[in-house]
Amino acid sequence: MLKRKKSPIRSDDKATPFHFVPKKDQILIVNRKYEDSNEDIDPELSDHLLWLQNNKQPWSKASSLWELTSKHRMRSLISGTVQVATYLTKYPGLQDPSGYLLLATDF
């Protein structure tokens, strides 16, 4: 008769296998990735951000501009200059059914 191995997570444990709490050093890595807050916004970057704030089609253009502006957009979120709710409504591409792909690009 085969014995079944006990699960490492007992039914009375409050932890779930999908619960994730980032460690402090992981948070610092994310923050370091978007450092350089003193850098001026270049006019081309400004144009890209403006396009993303007013358009979501063609999707290929939205996706490539999203990638190009990632560092600046993430910096504004991390620094707290933009609220998350405002950020989500600011860019129409995020409202698109495929908008999650844009967010996935940033992470």
C-alpha positions as CSV (number, residue, x, y, z in Angstrom):
1,M,0.0,0.0,0.0
2,L,1.3,3.4,-1.0
3,K,1.4,6.1,1.6
4,R,0.5,9.6,0.6
5,K,3.0,12.3,1.5
6,K,1.7,15.0,3.7
7,S,1.2,18.4,2.2
8,P,3.7,21.0,3.4
9,I,0.8,23.3,4.0
10,R,-1.6,22.0,6.5
11,S,-5.3,22.8,6.3
12,D,-5.0,24.9,9.5
13,D,-2.2,27.0,8.1
14,K,-3.2,30.6,7.2
15,A,-0.6,30.8,4.5
16,T,-1.6,30.1,0.9
17,P,0.8,28.8,-1.8
18,F,0.2,32.0,-3.9
19,H,0.7,34.6,-1.2
20,F,3.7,36.7,-1.9
21,V,5.3,39.3,0.3
22,P,8.3,41.0,-1.3
23,K,11.4,41.3,0.7
24,K,13.0,44.7,1.4
25,D,15.9,44.0,-1.0
26,Q,13.5,43.2,-3.8
27,I,11.6,46.5,-3.3
28,L,14.9,48.3,-3.5
29,I,15.8,46.6,-6.7
30,V,12.5,47.8,-8.3
31,N,13.2,51.3,-7.0
32,R,16.7,51.4,-8.3
33,K,15.5,50.4,-11.7
34,Y,13.6,53.6,-12.0
35,E,16.1,56.0,-10.4
36,D,17.4,59.2,-12.1
37,S,14.5,61.4,-11.1
38,N,16.6,64.5,-11.8
39,E,16.6,63.7,-15.5
40,D,14.7,66.3,-17.6
41,I,11.8,65.1,-19.8
42,D,13.0,65.2,-23.4
43,P,10.5,66.7,-25.9
44,E,10.2,63.4,-27.8
45,L,9.4,61.5,-24.6
46,S,6.8,64.2,-23.8
47,D,5.2,63.6,-27.3
48,H,5.1,59.9,-26.7
49,L,3.4,60.3,-23.4
50,L,0.9,62.7,-24.9
51,W,0.1,60.2,-27.6
52,L,-0.5,57.5,-25.1
53,Q,-2.8,59.7,-23.1
54,N,-4.9,60.4,-26.1
55,N,-4.8,57.2,-28.2
56,K,-4.8,53.4,-27.9
57,Q,-4.8,52.5,-31.6
58,P,-2.9,51.3,-33.6
59,W,-2.0,48.8,-30.9
60,S,1.5,48.1,-32.3
61,K,2.3,51.8,-31.9
62,A,0.8,52.0,-28.4
63,S,2.8,48.9,-27.4
64,S,6.1,50.3,-28.7
65,L,5.6,53.8,-27.2
66,W,4.5,52.1,-23.9
67,E,7.9,50.4,-23.8
68,L,9.8,53.6,-24.6
69,T,8.1,55.5,-21.8
70,S,8.1,52.8,-19.2
71,K,10.9,54.3,-17.1
72,H,9.3,57.7,-16.8
73,R,5.8,56.4,-16.1
74,M,7.0,53.9,-13.4
75,R,9.1,56.7,-11.8
76,S,6.0,58.9,-11.5
77,L,4.1,56.0,-9.8
78,I,6.9,55.1,-7.4
79,S,7.5,58.7,-6.4
80,G,3.8,59.2,-5.7
81,T,3.4,62.1,-8.0
82,V,0.6,60.2,-9.7
83,Q,-2.1,58.2,-7.9
84,V,-2.8,54.7,-9.2
85,A,-6.5,55.5,-10.0
86,T,-5.5,58.6,-12.0
87,Y,-2.8,56.6,-13.8
88,L,-5.3,53.9,-14.8
89,T,-7.6,56.5,-16.3
90,K,-4.9,58.7,-17.8
91,Y,-3.9,56.1,-20.4
92,P,-6.8,54.8,-22.5
93,G,-4.8,51.8,-23.6
94,L,-5.1,50.4,-20.1
95,Q,-8.9,50.4,-20.5
96,D,-8.6,48.2,-23.5
97,P,-9.3,44.4,-23.0
98,S,-5.6,43.9,-23.9
99,G,-4.4,46.6,-21.5
100,Y,-3.0,44.1,-19.1
101,L,-0.3,43.4,-21.7
102,L,0.9,47.0,-21.4
103,L,1.2,46.6,-17.6
104,A,3.0,43.3,-18.0
105,T,5.6,45.2,-20.2
106,D,6.5,47.4,-17.2
107,F,7.2,44.4,-14.9
